[in-house]
Amino acid sequence: MAQEMSRPKNSGEENRHDRSRDVSSEEMKTATEGGSNLEQGPRPRLLPADKLARKLSARQVQMIAIGGTIGTGLFLGTSKSLATGGPASMLISYAIVGLIVFITMLSLGEMAAFVPIAGSFCTFAGRFVDDAFGFALTWNYWFNDAVSMASDLVALQLILQYWTTKFPGWGLSLIFWVLLVAANIVTVRIYGELEYWLSLLKVITIIIFIILGIAVNCGANTENRYIGGHNWFIGDAPFVGGIGGFASVFVTAAFAYGGTESIAITAGETKDPARTLPKVIRNVFWRILIFYILSVLILGLNVPYTTPGLSERETRTSPFTLVFQMAGSTAAGSFINAVIMTSVLSAGNHALFAGTRLLYTLAVDRHAPKFFSTLNSNQVPWIAVLSTSAISILCFGASFIGAGQLWTWLQNIVGVSNQLSWIAIGIASLRFRAAVKVQGKEHLLPFKNWTYPWGPWFSVILNSLLVLVQGWSSFSPSFSAVTFVSLYVELPIMLLMYIAWKALKRTKVVKLREMDLLTDTYPADKLDPADDFERTAWKGKAYRIWRWIL
């Protein structure tokens, strides 16, 4: 908001936007800038995916980045992490996964600032690696978002049990399902504003929680005793369940951080994406990382891993609620539980938005039926909204399986899917930067990943290792077929989709000199100097602080 009020309006942005996406096949044939070798013959023109309305402001995108990450994974997923891994395993796992995601976001931000489209890293996988790879990844991540929405609706039923078990959980899920669909099908402005205020509420709540958690640990609790690090040394703590318990927390942490990467999907509807996205990538994730690490540390210090209800088949108690209860106020417990419920609405809202844009991208890229790309008068892919939300019918199976058990399975599926996406982002980043160098376009990048090339390699290798070993818990103490399937089913499915599409379409890995670095791009040399508005002296410092807050 502050950015929009303080900068002069730039009428040339729309023209620049049109020029960057309306690249003809003739231009792609003859472009030779920087040594690119595209004159080897005509190629089919890529359909520009940049047709959605750019109505999300920098203020909204900043908060959406937080809102897509702080959700059920943190508020509810930490209960299972604490119960099965203990406080030390939980803290170390969340720190490691946080580092992985930070590096991944730097890689993704570099690509998304240069090619800001709704398909984001899924489109990059096809454009920079192999069309079959993009096909498999996009369908996988679309299913990930659809299942994420389902898991959020199941989480509602678990949260409701704090107050009553008489109201049917499926009824509450249905009410929230209607609200989410309505918010996403009308206009992206409604989605953006709803997500902004819900995310702001979560951030304020976590700040209050951190302050309250420190006070509770120091003695401001119902027992009037100093807790300190006592809970790290009870029973099997701080490492519960040995190597199996430690490994199992990683998939929960991946689920909790999942959604961070989907902020790049908003690029297709973000104003001035080449400037907004780098700022979001650089600033927001540090805030998220602090929220996560501090929250997890305080939870491990205050809540014993032996607390009943942390991880059961029918119920799941949020450790955040327990900390507020320890402060001695029943009303405080109800307050945080209500906030957790709004966070579920926010997370589901973000998952539906991201899934919808990916299904739209699949249709634009001819990887799905064309009718999924149909837009309404507000340029919202409404058929994709309805189709993605239909998958959330899974939530109604909770009454037969047990909401706690179903939520755990869905959490495993989404967590592994997130890790596969981070691997794909790393691979796409390595290919993208190599092509940019070969074609002599490094000077055109609006934002550069300072961890390249070791960062993407670190992300790919470590994520691959975690995907393979985190299923240890399905073998110990006894083999659990359902848990094993929920942890590994994504791997063969994605591989089969890749092989099938490659065999059907006879796709090939894109050559570096032939890689499309023209369509839908926002190169740095086309940015309007008028957008570089900066204030000086004390006004400049105040302006930067205000921008950081918003």
LINSUL-V119302 format. One record per residue. N is the residue number from 1. RES is the residue in one small letter. PHI is phi as a letter, one per 30 degrees, with the letter a starting at -180 (none if undefined). Layout:
N:RES:PHI
N:RES:PHI
This chain:
1:m:none
2:a:d
3:q:d
4:e:d
5:m:d
6:s:c
7:r:c
8:p:d
9:k:d
10:n:c
11:s:d
12:g:d
13:e:d
14:e:d
15:n:d
16:r:d
17:h:d
18:d:d
19:r:d
20:s:d
21:r:c
22:d:c
23:v:c
24:s:d
25:s:d
26:e:d
27:e:d
28:m:d
29:k:d
30:t:c
31:a:d
32:t:b
33:e:e
34:g:i
35:g:j
36:s:d
37:n:c
38:l:c
39:e:c
40:q:d
41:g:k
42:p:d
43:r:b
44:p:d
45:r:d
46:l:d
47:l:d
48:p:d
49:a:c
50:d:c
51:k:c
52:l:d
53:a:d
54:r:d
55:k:b
56:l:c
57:s:d
58:a:d
59:r:e
60:q:d
61:v:d
62:q:e
63:m:d
64:i:d
65:a:d
66:i:d
67:g:d
68:g:d
69:t:c
70:i:d
71:g:a
72:t:d
73:g:d
74:l:d
75:f:d
76:l:c
77:g:d
78:t:d
79:s:d
80:k:d
81:s:e
82:l:d
83:a:d
84:t:c
85:g:c
86:g:i
87:p:d
88:a:d
89:s:e
90:m:d
91:l:d
92:i:d
93:s:d
94:y:d
95:a:d
96:i:d
97:v:d
98:g:d
99:l:d
100:i:e
101:v:d
102:f:d
103:i:d
104:t:d
105:m:d
106:l:d
107:s:d
108:l:d
109:g:d
110:e:d
111:m:d
112:a:d
113:a:d
114:f:d
115:v:b
116:p:d
117:i:b
118:a:d
119:g:d
120:s:h
121:f:d
122:c:d
123:t:d
124:f:d
125:a:d
126:g:d
127:r:d
128:f:c
129:v:c
130:d:a
131:d:e
132:a:d
133:f:d
134:g:d
135:f:d
136:a:d
137:l:d
138:t:d
139:w:d
140:n:d
141:y:d
142:w:d
143:f:d
144:n:e
145:d:d
146:a:d
147:v:d
148:s:d
149:m:d
150:a:d
151:s:d
152:d:d
153:l:d
154:v:d
155:a:d
156:l:e
157:q:d
158:l:d
159:i:d
160:l:d
161:q:d
162:y:d
163:w:c
164:t:a
165:t:c
166:k:d
167:f:d
168:p:d
169:g:d
170:w:d
171:g:d
172:l:d
173:s:d
174:l:d
175:i:d
176:f:d
177:w:d
178:v:d
179:l:d
180:l:d
181:v:d
182:a:d
183:a:d
184:n:c
185:i:c
186:v:d
187:t:a
188:v:d
189:r:d
190:i:d
191:y:e
192:g:d
193:e:d
194:l:d
195:e:d
196:y:d
197:w:d
198:l:d
199:s:d
200:l:d
201:l:d
202:k:d
203:v:d
204:i:d
205:t:d
206:i:d
207:i:d
208:i:d
209:f:d
210:i:d
211:i:d
212:l:d
213:g:d
214:i:d
215:a:d
216:v:d
217:n:d
218:c:d
219:g:k
220:a:d
221:n:b
222:t:d
223:e:c
224:n:h
225:r:b
226:y:d
227:i:d
228:g:h
229:g:c
230:h:e
231:n:d
232:w:d
233:f:b
234:i:c
235:g:h
236:d:d
237:a:d
238:p:d
239:f:c
240:v:c
241:g:i
242:g:i
243:i:d
244:g:d
245:g:d
246:f:d
247:a:d
248:s:d
249:v:d
250:f:d
251:v:d
252:t:d
253:a:d
254:a:d
255:f:d
256:a:d
257:y:d
258:g:e
259:g:j
260:t:e
261:e:d
262:s:d
263:i:e
264:a:d
265:i:d
266:t:d
267:a:e
268:g:d
269:e:b
270:t:c
271:k:d
272:d:h
273:p:d
274:a:d
275:r:c
276:t:d
277:l:d
278:p:e
279:k:d
280:v:d
281:i:d
282:r:d
283:n:c
284:v:d
285:f:d
286:w:d
287:r:d
288:i:d
289:l:d
290:i:d
291:f:e
292:y:d
293:i:d
294:l:d
295:s:d
296:v:d
297:l:d
298:i:d
299:l:d
300:g:d
301:l:d
302:n:c
303:v:c
304:p:d
305:y:d
306:t:d
307:t:e
308:p:d
309:g:j
310:l:d
311:s:a
312:e:b
313:r:d
314:e:c
315:t:b
316:r:a
317:t:c
318:s:d
319:p:d
320:f:d
321:t:d
322:l:d
323:v:d
324:f:d
325:q:d
326:m:d
327:a:d
328:g:j
329:s:b
330:t:d
331:a:d
332:a:d
333:g:d
334:s:d
335:f:d
336:i:d
337:n:d
338:a:d
339:v:d
340:i:d
341:m:d
342:t:d
343:s:d
344:v:d
345:l:d
346:s:d
347:a:d
348:g:d
349:n:d
350:h:d
351:a:d
352:l:d
353:f:e
354:a:d
355:g:d
356:t:d
357:r:d
358:l:d
359:l:d
360:y:d
361:t:d
362:l:e
363:a:d
364:v:d
365:d:d
366:r:i
367:h:c
368:a:a
369:p:e
370:k:d
371:f:d
372:f:d
373:s:c
374:t:d
375:l:c
376:n:d
377:s:d
378:n:c
379:q:i
380:v:c
381:p:d
382:w:d
383:i:d
384:a:d
385:v:d
386:l:d
387:s:d
388:t:d
389:s:d
390:a:d
391:i:d
392:s:d
393:i:e
394:l:e
395:c:d
396:f:d
397:g:d
398:a:d
399:s:d
400:f:c
401:i:c
402:g:j
403:a:e
404:g:d
405:q:d
406:l:d
407:w:d
408:t:d
409:w:d
410:l:d
411:q:d
412:n:d
413:i:d
414:v:d
415:g:d
416:v:d
417:s:d
418:n:d
419:q:d
420:l:d
421:s:d
422:w:d
423:i:d
424:a:d
425:i:d
426:g:d
427:i:d
428:a:d
429:s:d
430:l:d
431:r:d
432:f:d
433:r:d
434:a:d
435:a:d
436:v:e
437:k:d
438:v:d
439:q:d
440:g:i
441:k:c
442:e:d
443:h:d
444:l:c
445:l:d
446:p:d
447:f:b
448:k:c
449:n:d
450:w:d
451:t:c
452:y:d
453:p:c
454:w:d
455:g:d
456:p:e
457:w:d
458:f:e
459:s:d
460:v:d
461:i:d
462:l:d
463:n:d
464:s:d
465:l:d
466:l:d
467:v:e
468:l:d
469:v:c
470:q:d
471:g:d
472:w:e
473:s:d
474:s:d
475:f:c
476:s:b
477:p:d
478:s:b
479:f:d
480:s:c
481:a:d
482:v:d
483:t:d
484:f:e
485:v:d
486:s:d
487:l:d
488:y:b
489:v:d
490:e:d
491:l:d
492:p:d
493:i:d
494:m:d
495:l:d
496:l:d
497:m:d
498:y:d
499:i:d
500:a:d
501:w:d
502:k:d
503:a:d
504:l:d
505:k:c
506:r:h
507:t:d
508:k:b
509:v:d
510:v:d
511:k:d
512:l:e
513:r:d
514:e:c
515:m:d
516:d:d
517:l:c
518:l:c
519:t:d
520:d:i
521:t:d
522:y:b
523:p:d
524:a:d
525:d:d
526:k:c
527:l:d
528:d:d
529:p:e
530:a:d
531:d:d
532:d:d
533:f:d
534:e:b
535:r:c
536:t:c
537:a:h
538:w:d
539:k:d
540:g:d
541:k:d
542:a:d
543:y:d
544:r:d
545:i:d
546:w:d
547:r:d
548:w:d
549:i:d
550:l:d
